[in-house]
Amino acid sequence: MIRIDLVDNTAKLKHIDFRVVPVTTEKDFTCIPEGLLPLRSAVRLSRRLKAGRVFGRMGKYLWYRLIEAPGSGHKSPLSSHL
């Protein structure tokens, strides 16, 4: 699974979990909150991930890929630099 965090000008948590990349159906990903991204946007983002991108801008969001931390879920790749 690949987790992407989306950041905008609110404090609300937003992320997408991709089960596969690239995405082809709505069953290939989940959004928190539900319905955050339409399938078309999720497909575009998943293609960027497949191409090796780890951050970028998509509409009003900045996005970045989280890395899996052993035994504790996901973390930001920037957290080791803080």
C-alpha positions in Angstrom: 0.0 0.0 0.0 1.1 3.5 -0.8 -0.1 6.4 1.4 -0.3 10.0 0.1 -1.0 13.0 2.4 -2.7 16.0 0.9 -2.2 19.4 2.4 -4.2 22.5 1.8 -5.0 25.6 3.9 -7.0 23.7 6.4 -5.9 21.7 9.5 -8.1 18.7 8.4 -6.3 15.4 7.8 -6.5 14.2 4.2 -4.9 11.2 2.7 -5.2 8.6 0.0 -4.2 4.9 0.3 -3.4 3.3 -3.1 -3.7 -0.5 -3.2 -2.2 -0.6 -6.7 -0.5 1.9 -9.0 -1.6 2.9 -11.5 -5.2 3.0 -10.4 -7.8 1.8 -12.9 -11.0 1.6 -10.7 -12.4 3.2 -7.6 -11.7 -0.1 -5.7 -7.9 0.5 -6.2 -7.8 3.4 -3.6 -9.5 4.8 -0.6 -9.7 8.5 0.5 -9.9 10.0 4.0 -12.3 11.8 4.0 -14.4 9.7 1.6 -14.9 11.1 -1.8 -11.9 13.5 -1.5 -10.7 12.8 -5.1 -12.6 11.6 -8.1 -11.3 8.6 -10.0 -9.8 10.7 -12.8 -7.6 12.7 -10.3 -6.6 9.5 -8.5 -5.5 8.0 -11.8 -3.4 11.0 -12.6 -1.8 11.0 -9.2 -1.1 7.2 -9.3 0.6 7.6 -12.7 2.9 10.2 -11.1 3.7 7.8 -8.3 4.4 5.0 -10.9 6.8 7.4 -12.6 8.8 7.8 -9.3 7.5 11.2 -8.1 7.2 11.6 -4.3 5.6 15.0 -4.0 3.9 17.7 -6.1 0.9 19.9 -6.6 -2.5 18.8 -7.7 -5.2 21.5 -7.9 -5.5 23.1 -4.4 -3.4 20.4 -2.7 0.2 19.8 -2.1 0.8 16.1 -1.9 3.6 13.9 -0.7 4.2 10.2 -0.4 4.7 8.8 3.1 7.2 6.0 3.7 6.4 2.9 5.8 8.0 2.9 9.2 8.7 -0.5 10.6 6.0 -1.5 13.0 4.3 1.9 13.2 2.5 2.6 10.0 3.6 5.5 7.9 5.8 8.6 8.4 6.8 11.6 6.4 10.2 11.2 4.7 11.0 14.7 6.0 10.6 13.7 9.6 14.1 12.3 9.8 15.5 15.8 9.0 13.6 17.6 11.7 
